[in-house]
Amino acid sequence: MKLLLAALPLAVLVTGSGFSQSLPRRQDDPIPPQVETMFTKGLRYLSSTQAADGSWPDRTGTDPGVVGLCVMAFLAHGEDPNHGPYAKNISIGISYILGQQSDNNGYIGSSMYNHGFATLALAEAYGVTHDKRIAPALEKAVDLILNAQERNPRGAWRYTPESPDADTTVTGCQLVALFAARNAGIPVPDEALKRGQTFMKRCRSFDGGYGYTSAGSSKPTLTAIGSLTLSLAKDRDSKGYRASLEYLKKHLNYRDRYYPYYYEYYMSQALFHADESTWNEWNSRNIRYLSASQSRDGSWLGNKGPSFSTAGSLLSLALNYRFLPIYEK
């Protein structure tokens, strides 16, 4: 049975005993049949290949961040995390993430990439599952992100909590996680979000494209990340944001050679938040592209392993459903 997950803004209630959110039905938009077919096949693949400990037995499938993306793929289809056919997949995936968290400082995994995506997954699951372990774990994960930023001279993030430098991929990942946590009711200081955005803006060129550690050598993947963080910050009226959107519009045919599904994941979100007509054009192209590249078993193949590739592909299609809170405008 599918959850009737909320469109943001969610009705949020934070009490001393926990967190809850109302779950009204999303708007009744038609779902392209091809999307439903691909999504169903992809979830069946993830369900059938998940290991007993909640991870996936492939190249990156034991990374808690990848497990988090897979968990979000189930939730993004509106699957019931408590009683539905995929409830066990979601439950053991969350248990795996929680088991990877340090008791000392709340760090999840061995890189800030993993920590960011795992934190995002916990934030998206918070309030829709009966797992009481998520709230304290999410709070500790957010504290780790904030503490790492405090120690960073650039006010942003890179590979480890102790990193003195920063880049747009890791910083974007932490910012999205912080926005999701805030949406879920976890306190996140405005100043932390502003400092992270200040670093991102320093990496944006005059044409709107974002670079990796500074302005210049811009790429569509990095620009999609930067554009998404501005959308989540409700900063879509700025000149810089408009320049980034024009940059992305010129690269609708781009495909990232090295990180194709990472690109799909971010580009879909960036354009969805940006411009309806552009997103519709992108979505149609993306559906055709992913339909042609999906394997017979429901997976997508890539150099990071099929669990990551499949989760990234499904999450790029999930804007058609908009069940995840982070996917709402």
DOBA-344117 format. One record per residue: residue number from 1; x, z, y of N, C-alpha, C in turn; residue in three letters. Coordinates in steps of 0.02 Angstrom, whole numbers, always signed. Layout:
<pts>
(NUM, (X, Z, Y), (X, Z, Y), (X, Z, Y), ALA)
...
</pts>
This chain:
<pts>
(1, (+43, +0, -60), (+0, +0, +0), (+44, +0, +62), MET)
(2, (+29, -44, +109), (+72, -50, +168), (+54, +1, +221), LYS)
(3, (+106, +27, +252), (+96, +73, +308), (+67, +35, +367), LEU)
(4, (+25, +68, +405), (+1, +40, +467), (+46, +67, +522), LEU)
(5, (+108, +40, +525), (+157, +67, +572), (+139, +48, +644), LEU)
(6, (+165, +89, +688), (+143, +83, +758), (+181, +31, +796), ALA)
(7, (+148, +3, +846), (+181, -35, +898), (+200, +15, +952), ALA)
(8, (+260, +7, +981), (+279, +51, +1036), (+241, +32, +1099), LEU)
(9, (+225, +78, +1146), (+247, +147, +1140), (+208, +186, +1088), PRO)
(10, (+243, +224, +1048), (+211, +264, +996), (+184, +328, +1026), LEU)
(11, (+131, +354, +996), (+108, +420, +1015), (+154, +469, +979), ALA)
(12, (+195, +503, +1016), (+246, +546, +986), (+231, +618, +1001), VAL)
(13, (+238, +659, +950), (+228, +731, +957), (+288, +766, +928), LEU)
(14, (+324, +803, +969), (+381, +841, +945), (+362, +914, +948), VAL)
(15, (+368, +948, +893), (+351, +1019, +890), (+409, +1057, +860), THR)
(16, (+403, +1122, +860), (+456, +1163, +831), (+461, +1154, +756), GLY)
(17, (+408, +1132, +724), (+410, +1126, +651), (+426, +1057, +627), SER)
(18, (+434, +1008, +672), (+452, +942, +649), (+426, +889, +696), GLY)
(19, (+423, +828, +669), (+407, +769, +709), (+352, +730, +675), PHE)
(20, (+305, +705, +714), (+254, +661, +685), (+238, +607, +735), SER)
(21, (+213, +550, +710), (+193, +498, +755), (+131, +464, +727), GLN)
(22, (+86, +445, +773), (+26, +411, +750), (+44, +341, +727), SER)
(23, (+4, +315, +682), (+20, +251, +652), (-39, +203, +657), LEU)
(24, (-56, +181, +718), (-111, +133, +725), (-89, +64, +699), PRO)
(25, (-138, +22, +685), (-124, -45, +659), (-94, -89, +713), ARG)
(26, (-46, -130, +694), (-17, -178, +740), (-68, -233, +755), ARG)
(27, (-55, -272, +806), (-100, -325, +824), (-105, -375, +767), GLN)
(28, (-162, -406, +762), (-176, -448, +704), (-150, -519, +715), ASP)
(29, (-84, -525, +716), (-53, -591, +723), (-44, -623, +655), ASP)
(30, (-54, -688, +651), (-45, -721, +586), (+28, -723, +565), PRO)
(31, (+41, -711, +502), (+109, -713, +475), (+118, -781, +440), ILE)
(32, (+168, -820, +458), (+178, -884, +424), (+185, -873, +349), PRO)
(33, (+148, -909, +308), (+151, -899, +235), (+222, -905, +207), PRO)
(34, (+262, -949, +236), (+331, -957, +213), (+371, -894, +223), GLN)
(35, (+358, -858, +278), (+393, -795, +291), (+373, -743, +239), VAL)
(36, (+309, -738, +225), (+286, -689, +175), (+316, -704, +106), GLU)
(37, (+320, -768, +89), (+349, -786, +24), (+422, -766, +21), THR)
(38, (+460, -783, +73), (+531, -765, +74), (+541, -690, +73), MET)
(39, (+501, -655, +113), (+509, -582, +118), (+494, -549, +51), PHE)
(40, (+441, -570, +19), (+422, -541, -45), (+477, -552, -97), THR)
(41, (+504, -612, -99), (+558, -627, -147), (+620, -586, -131), LYS)
(42, (+635, -579, -66), (+694, -540, -46), (+688, -467, -64), GLY)
(43, (+629, -438, -53), (+619, -367, -70), (+622, -357, -145), LEU)
(44, (+595, -404, -183), (+599, -398, -256), (+671, -399, -279), ARG)
(45, (+711, -441, -246), (+783, -442, -264), (+815, -375, -249), TYR)
(46, (+804, -349, -189), (+835, -285, -170), (+811, -229, -216), LEU)
(47, (+747, -229, -232), (+720, -177, -276), (+750, -180, -346), SER)
(48, (+758, -240, -372), (+781, -247, -441), (+856, -236, -449), SER)
(49, (+893, -241, -395), (+967, -235, -401), (+993, -169, -374), THR)
(50, (+950, -126, -347), (+972, -62, -320), (+996, -16, -376), GLN)
(51, (+1051, +17, -365), (+1078, +63, -415), (+1040, +129, -414), ALA)
(52, (+1049, +168, -466), (+1013, +232, -472), (+1029, +280, -416), ALA)
(53, (+1088, +274, -386), (+1107, +320, -332), (+1081, +298, -264), ASP)
(54, (+1047, +240, -261), (+1018, +216, -198), (+1058, +163, -163), GLY)
(55, (+1118, +147, -188), (+1160, +96, -158), (+1149, +29, -195), SER)
(56, (+1189, -20, -177), (+1187, -86, -210), (+1256, -103, -237), TRP)
(57, (+1260, -128, -299), (+1325, -139, -331), (+1356, -207, -313), PRO)
(58, (+1373, -215, -250), (+1410, -275, -231), (+1462, -257, -178), ASP)
(59, (+1490, -305, -146), (+1550, -294, -105), (+1540, -239, -52), ARG)
(60, (+1486, -242, -15), (+1475, -191, +38), (+1413, -148, +24), THR)
(61, (+1383, -156, -34), (+1321, -122, -48), (+1325, -46, -55), GLY)
(62, (+1386, -19, -60), (+1393, +53, -61), (+1406, +83, +9), THR)
(63, (+1413, +39, +59), (+1421, +63, +127), (+1355, +92, +152), ASP)
(64, (+1354, +152, +178), (+1290, +181, +200), (+1255, +140, +254), PRO)
(65, (+1294, +104, +294), (+1262, +61, +345), (+1224, +4, +313), GLY)
(66, (+1252, -26, +260), (+1217, -80, +224), (+1156, -53, +188), VAL)
(67, (+1162, +6, +158), (+1105, +37, +126), (+1050, +49, +179), VAL)
(68, (+1071, +69, +239), (+1023, +79, +293), (+986, +15, +311), GLY)
(69, (+1022, -41, +314), (+990, -105, +329), (+941, -124, +275), LEU)
(70, (+959, -111, +212), (+913, -126, +156), (+850, -83, +160), CYS)
(71, (+859, -19, +175), (+801, +26, +183), (+756, +0, +239), VAL)
(72, (+786, -21, +294), (+746, -47, +349), (+709, -110, +330), MET)
(73, (+738, -151, +286), (+705, -212, +264), (+638, -195, +230), ALA)
(74, (+638, -142, +189), (+575, -121, +157), (+525, -97, +210), PHE)
(75, (+548, -54, +255), (+505, -27, +307), (+479, -82, +353), LEU)
(76, (+521, -133, +366), (+502, -187, +411), (+445, -229, +385), ALA)
(77, (+433, -225, +320), (+377, -262, +290), (+314, -219, +287), HIS)
(78, (+319, -158, +313), (+262, -113, +313), (+252, -77, +248), GLY)
(79, (+306, -74, +207), (+299, -40, +142), (+292, +35, +151), GLU)
(80, (+249, +65, +111), (+237, +137, +115), (+295, +175, +84), ASP)
(81, (+331, +215, +123), (+390, +249, +97), (+373, +311, +55), PRO)
(82, (+310, +328, +51), (+290, +389, +15), (+254, +376, -50), ASN)
(83, (+214, +322, -53), (+173, +311, -112), (+171, +239, -136), HIS)
(84, (+199, +193, -101), (+194, +122, -118), (+240, +101, -174), GLY)
(85, (+237, +36, -192), (+278, +10, -247), (+353, +14, -234), PRO)
(86, (+373, +17, -170), (+444, +21, -153), (+463, +91, -128), TYR)
(87, (+419, +139, -137), (+432, +207, -111), (+496, +236, -140), ALA)
(88, (+508, +225, -205), (+568, +252, -236), (+630, +218, -209), LYS)
(89, (+627, +152, -197), (+685, +117, -168), (+703, +146, -101), ASN)
(90, (+652, +158, -60), (+664, +186, +7), (+690, +257, +1), ILE)
(91, (+660, +297, -43), (+679, +367, -50), (+751, +376, -73), SER)
(92, (+771, +338, -125), (+839, +348, -150), (+890, +317, -102), ILE)
(93, (+869, +266, -64), (+913, +238, -13), (+927, +289, +41), GLY)
(94, (+874, +323, +64), (+883, +375, +115), (+926, +432, +87), ILE)
(95, (+914, +451, +24), (+953, +504, -7), (+1027, +485, -10), SER)
(96, (+1041, +421, -23), (+1111, +399, -25), (+1143, +407, +44), TYR)
(97, (+1107, +385, +96), (+1133, +391, +164), (+1147, +464, +180), ILE)
(98, (+1099, +507, +166), (+1107, +578, +181), (+1166, +608, +142), LEU)
(99, (+1176, +585, +80), (+1231, +610, +40), (+1299, +588, +65), GLY)
(100, (+1301, +536, +107), (+1364, +512, +135), (+1381, +546, +202), GLN)
(101, (+1336, +588, +226), (+1348, +620, +291), (+1391, +682, +283), GLN)
(102, (+1440, +688, +328), (+1485, +746, +329), (+1447, +808, +351), SER)
(103, (+1456, +862, +314), (+1426, +925, +333), (+1458, +954, +396), ASP)
(104, (+1520, +934, +409), (+1557, +962, +464), (+1536, +934, +532), ASN)
(105, (+1534, +867, +537), (+1522, +838, +603), (+1465, +787, +605), ASN)
(106, (+1432, +774, +548), (+1376, +727, +548), (+1394, +655, +540), GLY)
(107, (+1459, +641, +529), (+1482, +572, +522), (+1458, +543, +456), TYR)
(108, (+1431, +481, +459), (+1405, +448, +399), (+1450, +390, +381), ILE)
(109, (+1483, +396, +324), (+1527, +342, +302), (+1597, +347, +330), GLY)
(110, (+1630, +290, +333), (+1700, +290, +354), (+1714, +244, +413), SER)
(111, (+1662, +223, +447), (+1672, +182, +507), (+1611, +191, +552), SER)
(112, (+1620, +178, +617), (+1564, +185, +663), (+1512, +130, +652), MET)
(113, (+1532, +73, +622), (+1482, +24, +602), (+1432, +56, +553), TYR)
(114, (+1460, +86, +501), (+1418, +118, +451), (+1376, +173, +483), ASN)
(115, (+1408, +213, +524), (+1372, +269, +555), (+1315, +244, +598), HIS)
(116, (+1327, +192, +638), (+1276, +166, +683), (+1216, +139, +646), GLY)
(117, (+1227, +97, +596), (+1171, +67, +559), (+1135, +120, +517), PHE)
(118, (+1172, +168, +489), (+1141, +222, +450), (+1098, +265, +496), ALA)
(119, (+1123, +280, +556), (+1084, +319, +604), (+1021, +282, +624), THR)
(120, (+1027, +217, +635), (+969, +176, +652), (+916, +180, +597), LEU)
(121, (+938, +175, +535), (+892, +179, +478), (+857, +246, +475), ALA)
(122, (+894, +300, +486), (+863, +367, +487), (+812, +373, +543), LEU)
(123, (+828, +344, +601), (+782, +347, +658), (+718, +309, +643), ALA)
(124, (+724, +251, +610), (+665, +210, +595), (+623, +243, +539), GLU)
(125, (+655, +280, +495), (+619, +314, +441), (+589, +380, +463), ALA)
(126, (+616, +408, +516), (+595, +474, +540), (+522, +473, +562), TYR)
(127, (+481, +518, +536), (+412, +521, +557), (+365, +482, +512), GLY)
(128, (+392, +437, +469), (+348, +399, +424), (+361, +417, +351), VAL)
(129, (+407, +461, +339), (+419, +484, +270), (+406, +559, +267), THR)
(130, (+401, +585, +207), (+390, +656, +196), (+456, +693, +185), HIS)
(131, (+511, +659, +199), (+577, +689, +185), (+598, +732, +245), ASP)
(132, (+596, +798, +234), (+612, +845, +288), (+687, +848, +304), LYS)
(133, (+727, +815, +262), (+800, +816, +275), (+820, +769, +332), ARG)
(134, (+776, +722, +349), (+796, +670, +397), (+806, +698, +467), ILE)
(135, (+762, +742, +489), (+766, +767, +558), (+834, +799, +574), ALA)
(136, (+856, +849, +536), (+921, +879, +553), (+979, +830, +545), PRO)
(137, (+975, +786, +495), (+1028, +737, +485), (+1032, +688, +543), ALA)
(138, (+974, +667, +568), (+973, +620, +624), (+1000, +653, +686), LEU)
(139, (+983, +715, +698), (+1009, +751, +756), (+1085, +756, +753), GLU)
(140, (+1112, +772, +695), (+1185, +776, +687), (+1218, +708, +696), LYS)
(141, (+1185, +656, +672), (+1213, +588, +679), (+1215, +567, +752), ALA)
(142, (+1163, +583, +789), (+1161, +568, +861), (+1215, +608, +898), VAL)
(143, (+1223, +671, +880), (+1275, +712, +912), (+1344, +683, +901), ASP)
(144, (+1356, +656, +841), (+1421, +625, +826), (+1433, +566, +872), LEU)
(145, (+1382, +524, +882), (+1389, +466, +926), (+1404, +488, +997), ILE)
(146, (+1367, +538, +1021), (+1376, +562, +1089), (+1445, +595, +1099), LEU)
(147, (+1466, +633, +1050), (+1532, +666, +1055), (+1589, +615, +1053), ASN)
(148, (+1581, +562, +1013), (+1632, +510, +1010), (+1637, +475, +1077), ALA)
(149, (+1580, +463, +1109), (+1581, +432, +1175), (+1615, +476, +1227), GLN)
(150, (+1602, +540, +1224), (+1632, +586, +1271), (+1708, +584, +1268), GLU)
(151, (+1735, +574, +1208), (+1808, +573, +1200), (+1838, +505, +1217), ARG)
(152, (+1797, +454, +1223), (+1822, +386, +1232), (+1832, +371, +1306), ASN)
(153, (+1893, +352, +1326), (+1907, +339, +1398), (+1863, +284, +1427), PRO)
(154, (+1838, +239, +1385), (+1796, +184, +1410), (+1721, +200, +1408), ARG)
(155, (+1706, +259, +1383), (+1636, +278, +1381), (+1595, +239, +1331), GLY)
(156, (+1630, +214, +1279), (+1596, +171, +1230), (+1623, +189, +1161), ALA)
(157, (+1624, +141, +1114), (+1641, +157, +1045), (+1680, +100, +1013), TRP)
(158, (+1720, +120, +962), (+1751, +70, +918), (+1748, +95, +846), ARG)
(159, (+1801, +84, +807), (+1795, +91, +734), (+1785, +162, +709), TYR)
(160, (+1815, +211, +742), (+1810, +280, +718), (+1787, +324, +776), THR)
(161, (+1764, +385, +763), (+1744, +429, +817), (+1801, +447, +864), PRO)
(162, (+1863, +441, +840), (+1921, +458, +881), (+1951, +399, +918), GLU)
(163, (+1923, +339, +910), (+1952, +279, +941), (+1955, +285, +1017), SER)
(164, (+2013, +269, +1047), (+2019, +272, +1120), (+1998, +207, +1155), PRO)
(165, (+1985, +154, +1115), (+1964, +91, +1145), (+1893, +75, +1123), ASP)
(166, (+1868, +15, +1139), (+1799, -1, +1125), (+1790, -76, +1118), ALA)
(167, (+1736, -96, +1085), (+1718, -166, +1082), (+1642, -172, +1084), ASP)
(168, (+1617, -233, +1096), (+1546, -243, +1106), (+1506, -238, +1041), THR)
(169, (+1535, -253, +983), (+1497, -250, +921), (+1482, -177, +902), THR)
(170, (+1533, -135, +902), (+1522, -65, +884), (+1481, -30, +938), VAL)
(171, (+1496, -44, +1001), (+1459, -12, +1056), (+1386, -32, +1054), THR)
(172, (+1373, -96, +1043), (+1304, -118, +1038), (+1267, -84, +981), GLY)
(173, (+1301, -75, +925), (+1271, -42, +867), (+1252, +30, +884), CYS)
(174, (+1296, +66, +918), (+1281, +136, +935), (+1224, +140, +986), GLN)
(175, (+1223, +94, +1034), (+1171, +95, +1084), (+1102, +83, +1053), LEU)
(176, (+1098, +35, +1007), (+1034, +22, +974), (+1012, +84, +935), VAL)
(177, (+1060, +116, +901), (+1044, +177, +863), (+1019, +232, +910), ALA)
(178, (+1050, +239, +968), (+1029, +290, +1016), (+959, +275, +1044), LEU)
(179, (+946, +212, +1058), (+879, +195, +1082), (+826, +210, +1028), PHE)
(180, (+842, +195, +966), (+795, +208, +911), (+784, +282, +903), ALA)
(181, (+838, +321, +907), (+831, +394, +901), (+789, +422, +958), ALA)
(182, (+800, +397, +1018), (+760, +420, +1075), (+686, +402, +1064), ARG)
(183, (+673, +342, +1040), (+604, +323, +1025), (+572, +370, +974), ASN)
(184, (+613, +396, +929), (+588, +440, +877), (+580, +512, +900), ALA)
(185, (+601, +527, +962), (+592, +593, +989), (+655, +636, +992), GLY)
(186, (+713, +607, +974), (+776, +644, +977), (+804, +639, +1049), ILE)
(187, (+823, +694, +1079), (+850, +691, +1148), (+914, +650, +1152), PRO)
(188, (+915, +602, +1197), (+974, +562, +1211), (+982, +559, +1287), VAL)
(189, (+1038, +583, +1314), (+1046, +584, +1387), (+1046, +513, +1417), PRO)
(190, (+1014, +505, +1473), (+1015, +441, +1508), (+1087, +420, +1524), ASP)
(191, (+1128, +469, +1541), (+1197, +454, +1561), (+1236, +421, +1504), GLU)
(192, (+1224, +442, +1443), (+1259, +412, +1386), (+1240, +339, +1378), ALA)
(193, (+1177, +323, +1386), (+1155, +254, +1381), (+1183, +212, +1439), LEU)
(194, (+1185, +241, +1498), (+1211, +205, +1556), (+1285, +192, +1549), LYS)
(195, (+1323, +240, +1524), (+1395, +231, +1515), (+1409, +176, +1464), ARG)
(196, (+1371, +177, +1409), (+1380, +124, +1360), (+1364, +56, +1388), GLY)
(197, (+1311, +51, +1428), (+1293, -12, +1459), (+1345, -35, +1510), GLN)
(198, (+1376, +12, +1544), (+1428, -5, +1592), (+1485, -41, +1558), THR)
(199, (+1505, -16, +1499), (+1558, -50, +1462), (+1535, -119, +1441), PHE)
(200, (+1474, -125, +1415), (+1449, -190, +1393), (+1450, -240, +1450), MET)
(201, (+1429, -219, +1509), (+1426, -264, +1566), (+1496, -286, +1587), LYS)
(202, (+1546, -244, +1577), (+1615, -264, +1594), (+1639, -319, +1547), ARG)
(203, (+1606, -327, +1491), (+1626, -378, +1442), (+1585, -442, +1450), CYS)
(204, (+1544, -446, +1502), (+1502, -505, +1514), (+1534, -551, +1566), ARG)
(205, (+1539, -614, +1550), (+1568, -663, +1596), (+1515, -688, +1645), SER)
(206, (+1537, -727, +1694), (+1492, -751, +1746), (+1436, -795, +1718), PHE)
(207, (+1449, -828, +1660), (+1398, -871, +1631), (+1349, -834, +1586), ASP)
(208, (+1357, -768, +1582), (+1312, -727, +1541), (+1336, -713, +1471), GLY)
(209, (+1389, -747, +1449), (+1415, -737, +1382), (+1456, -673, +1378), GLY)
(210, (+1452, -639, +1321), (+1489, -576, +1310), (+1551, -590, +1267), TYR)
(211, (+1606, -557, +1286), (+1666, -558, +1246), (+1670, -497, +1200), GLY)
(212, (+1725, -492, +1165), (+1733, -439, +1115), (+1754, -372, +1145), TYR)
(213, (+1809, -373, +1180), (+1833, -311, +1212), (+1837, -317, +1288), THR)
(214, (+1823, -377, +1314), (+1824, -389, +1385), (+1787, -454, +1399), SER)
(215, (+1778, -470, +1463), (+1746, -532, +1480), (+1792, -590, +1461), ALA)
(216, (+1763, -645, +1440), (+1803, -702, +1418), (+1798, -711, +1343), GLY)
(217, (+1810, -772, +1320), (+1805, -789, +1249), (+1737, -768, +1221), SER)
(218, (+1685, -784, +1258), (+1618, -762, +1239), (+1593, -799, +1177), SER)
(219, (+1548, -766, +1141), (+1518, -794, +1081), (+1444, -778, +1080), LYS)
(220, (+1404, -823, +1050), (+1331, -809, +1047), (+1314, -744, +1011), PRO)
(221, (+1350, -728, +957), (+1336, -666, +921), (+1344, -606, +965), THR)
(222, (+1399, -603, +1002), (+1412, -547, +1047), (+1362, -546, +1104), LEU)
(223, (+1343, -605, +1128), (+1295, -609, +1183), (+1226, -586, +1161), THR)
(224, (+1208, -601, +1099), (+1144, -578, +1072), (+1143, -502, +1070), ALA)
(225, (+1199, -471, +1050), (+1202, -398, +1049), (+1195, -370, +1119), ILE)
(226, (+1232, -398, +1166), (+1229, -373, +1235), (+1159, -382, +1265), GLY)
(227, (+1129, -439, +1253), (+1062, -452, +1279), (+1011, -404, +1250), SER)
(228, (+1017, -389, +1185), (+971, -343, +1153), (+975, -273, +1184), LEU)
(229, (+1036, -249, +1197), (+1042, -182, +1225), (+1011, -179, +1295), THR)
(230, (+1015, -233, +1334), (+983, -234, +1399), (+907, -233, +1392), LEU)
(231, (+881, -269, +1342), (+809, -269, +1331), (+784, -199, +1313), SER)
(232, (+820, -166, +1269), (+800, -99, +1249), (+805, -49, +1307), LEU)
(233, (+849, -64, +1354), (+856, -22, +1414), (+805, -41, +1468), ALA)
(234, (+761, -89, +1453), (+710, -113, +1500), (+744, -141, +1563), LYS)
(235, (+798, -178, +1553), (+837, -207, +1608), (+835, -283, +1603), ASP)
(236, (+774, -311, +1598), (+769, -383, +1589), (+761, -421, +1655), ARG)
(237, (+761, -386, +1710), (+752, -419, +1775), (+818, -432, +1811), ASP)
(238, (+873, -409, +1783), (+937, -416, +1817), (+963, -487, +1812), SER)
(239, (+1005, -504, +1859), (+1037, -571, +1861), (+1079, -581, +1799), LYS)
(240, (+1116, -529, +1778), (+1158, -535, +1719), (+1118, -548, +1656), GLY)
(241, (+1061, -514, +1649), (+1020, -525, +1590), (+994, -597, +1589), TYR)
(242, (+971, -622, +1645), (+946, -691, +1647), (+1000, -741, +1630), ARG)
(243, (+1062, -727, +1653), (+1117, -771, +1636), (+1131, -771, +1561), ALA)
(244, (+1127, -712, +1530), (+1138, -707, +1458), (+1084, -744, +1419), SER)
(245, (+1022, -739, +1443), (+968, -775, +1409), (+979, -850, +1413), LEU)
(246, (+1000, -875, +1471), (+1014, -947, +1477), (+1072, -967, +1431), GLU)
(247, (+1121, -923, +1425), (+1177, -936, +1379), (+1151, -943, +1307), TYR)
(248, (+1108, -897, +1286), (+1081, -899, +1218), (+1038, -960, +1207), LEU)
(249, (+1000, -980, +1257), (+957, -1039, +1251), (+999, -1102, +1237), LYS)
(250, (+1059, -1104, +1264), (+1103, -1162, +1254), (+1135, -1162, +1185), LYS)
(251, (+1127, -1107, +1147), (+1161, -1101, +1082), (+1111, -1089, +1025), HIS)
(252, (+1052, -1117, +1031), (+1002, -1107, +979), (+1022, -1139, +912), LEU)
(253, (+1065, -1189, +916), (+1088, -1222, +854), (+1151, -1190, +826), ASN)
(254, (+1176, -1139, +859), (+1239, -1107, +837), (+1228, -1070, +771), TYR)
(255, (+1278, -1072, +728), (+1279, -1031, +667), (+1348, -1000, +661), ARG)
(256, (+1350, -935, +653), (+1414, -899, +649), (+1447, -912, +581), ASP)
(257, (+1506, -941, +582), (+1540, -959, +519), (+1558, -897, +478), ARG)
(258, (+1578, -844, +511), (+1606, -786, +477), (+1554, -731, +465), TYR)
(259, (+1506, -724, +511), (+1456, -671, +506), (+1386, -699, +517), TYR)
(260, (+1366, -746, +474), (+1302, -781, +487), (+1241, -736, +487), PRO)
(261, (+1238, -688, +442), (+1177, -647, +437), (+1177, -591, +488), TYR)
(262, (+1235, -570, +508), (+1242, -523, +564), (+1216, -557, +627), TYR)
(263, (+1234, -620, +635), (+1210, -659, +693), (+1134, -668, +690), TYR)
(264, (+1107, -686, +631), (+1034, -694, +624), (+998, -630, +645), GLU)
(265, (+1024, -575, +622), (+994, -509, +635), (+988, -496, +710), TYR)
(266, (+1043, -507, +746), (+1043, -491, +818), (+1009, -546, +860), TYR)
(267, (+1019, -609, +843), (+991, -663, +883), (+915, -660, +882), MET)
(268, (+885, -647, +825), (+813, -643, +821), (+786, -588, +867), SER)
(269, (+818, -530, +865), (+795, -475, +908), (+804, -491, +982), GLN)
(270, (+862, -519, +999), (+876, -533, +1069), (+825, -582, +1098), ALA)
(271, (+809, -635, +1062), (+763, -685, +1087), (+691, -661, +1085), LEU)
(272, (+674, -620, +1036), (+607, -593, +1032), (+591, -551, +1094), PHE)
(273, (+638, -509, +1113), (+628, -466, +1171), (+632, -506, +1237), HIS)
(274, (+662, -565, +1234), (+678, -600, +1296), (+623, -647, +1320), ALA)
(275, (+602, -692, +1277), (+561, -748, +1300), (+520, -774, +1242), ASP)
(276, (+454, -773, +1248), (+410, -790, +1192), (+420, -862, +1168), GLU)
(277, (+423, -909, +1215), (+429, -979, +1195), (+496, -993, +1162), SER)
(278, (+549, -962, +1189), (+615, -972, +1159), (+618, -940, +1090), THR)
(279, (+589, -880, +1083), (+589, -848, +1018), (+548, -888, +968), TRP)
(280, (+492, -917, +988), (+452, -958, +942), (+492, -1017, +917), ASN)
(281, (+530, -1048, +963), (+572, -1105, +943), (+626, -1082, +894), GLU)
(282, (+659, -1026, +912), (+711, -999, +868), (+681, -979, +800), TRP)
(283, (+624, -946, +802), (+594, -922, +740), (+577, -979, +693), ASN)
(284, (+551, -1033, +720), (+536, -1092, +677), (+599, -1119, +645), SER)
(285, (+652, -1124, +685), (+715, -1149, +658), (+744, -1100, +606), ARG)
(286, (+738, -1036, +621), (+766, -985, +577), (+729, -984, +510), ASN)
(287, (+664, -992, +512), (+625, -994, +450), (+647, -1053, +407), ILE)
(288, (+656, -1111, +438), (+678, -1170, +399), (+748, -1158, +371), ARG)
(289, (+793, -1130, +411), (+862, -1119, +390), (+865, -1069, +332), TYR)
(290, (+829, -1014, +339), (+832, -962, +287), (+795, -984, +224), LEU)
(291, (+742, -1023, +232), (+706, -1048, +173), (+751, -1093, +131), SER)
(292, (+791, -1134, +166), (+835, -1180, +130), (+894, -1145, +97), ALA)
(293, (+913, -1086, +123), (+973, -1053, +98), (+958, -994, +52), SER)
(294, (+894, -975, +43), (+877, -920, -2), (+887, -941, -75), GLN)
(295, (+920, -898, -113), (+932, -912, -184), (+868, -904, -224), SER)
(296, (+868, -932, -284), (+809, -929, -326), (+789, -858, -343), ARG)
(297, (+839, -812, -346), (+823, -742, -363), (+798, -702, -303), ASP)
(298, (+794, -735, -245), (+769, -702, -185), (+822, -678, -137), GLY)
(299, (+885, -682, -157), (+940, -657, -116), (+965, -713, -70), SER)
(300, (+1007, -692, -22), (+1048, -737, +17), (+1120, -719, +3), TRP)
(301, (+1162, -768, -6), (+1231, -757, -24), (+1275, -760, +38), LEU)
(302, (+1327, -719, +39), (+1373, -719, +95), (+1437, -682, +77), GLY)
(303, (+1486, -686, +121), (+1551, -656, +106), (+1552, -580, +109), ASN)
(304, (+1498, -550, +132), (+1493, -477, +133), (+1452, -449, +74), LYS)
(305, (+1428, -494, +32), (+1388, -472, -25), (+1314, -486, -14), GLY)
(306, (+1276, -495, -68), (+1206, -514, -62), (+1160, -459, -34), PRO)
(307, (+1178, -396, -42), (+1134, -344, -13), (+1135, -348, +63), SER)
(308, (+1194, -353, +93), (+1199, -360, +166), (+1167, -425, +189), PHE)
(309, (+1183, -480, +156), (+1156, -545, +177), (+1080, -547, +172), SER)
(310, (+1053, -518, +118), (+981, -518, +108), (+946, -474, +159), THR)
(311, (+974, -414, +170), (+944, -369, +220), (+946, -400, +289), ALA)
(312, (+1003, -429, +308), (+1008, -461, +374), (+958, -518, +383), GLY)
(313, (+951, -558, +331), (+903, -614, +334), (+832, -588, +341), SER)
(314, (+814, -539, +300), (+746, -513, +303), (+731, -480, +370), LEU)
(315, (+779, -444, +397), (+768, -411, +461), (+763, -462, +518), LEU)
(316, (+796, -520, +510), (+788, -571, +562), (+719, -603, +559), SER)
(317, (+688, -602, +499), (+620, -628, +492), (+567, -575, +509), LEU)
(318, (+588, -512, +510), (+540, -457, +516), (+507, -453, +584), ALA)
(319, (+533, -489, +634), (+500, -491, +699), (+431, -522, +692), LEU)
(320, (+419, -561, +640), (+353, -589, +628), (+302, -534, +611), ASN)
(321, (+326, -478, +584), (+282, -422, +565), (+279, -369, +620), TYR)
(322, (+338, -351, +645), (+344, -301, +699), (+319, -233, +678), ARG)
(323, (+334, -212, +617), (+317, -145, +595), (+368, -93, +617), PHE)
(324, (+433, -113, +622), (+484, -65, +642), (+475, -48, +716), LEU)
(325, (+478, +17, +734), (+472, +36, +804), (+523, +1, +849), PRO)
(326, (+586, -8, +826), (+637, -38, +867), (+622, -112, +881), ILE)
(327, (+577, -142, +843), (+559, -212, +852), (+502, -222, +902), TYR)
(328, (+475, -168, +929), (+420, -175, +976), (+446, -181, +1047), GLU)
(329, (+411, -222, +1086), (+432, -233, +1155), (+412, -173, +1199), LYS)
</pts>
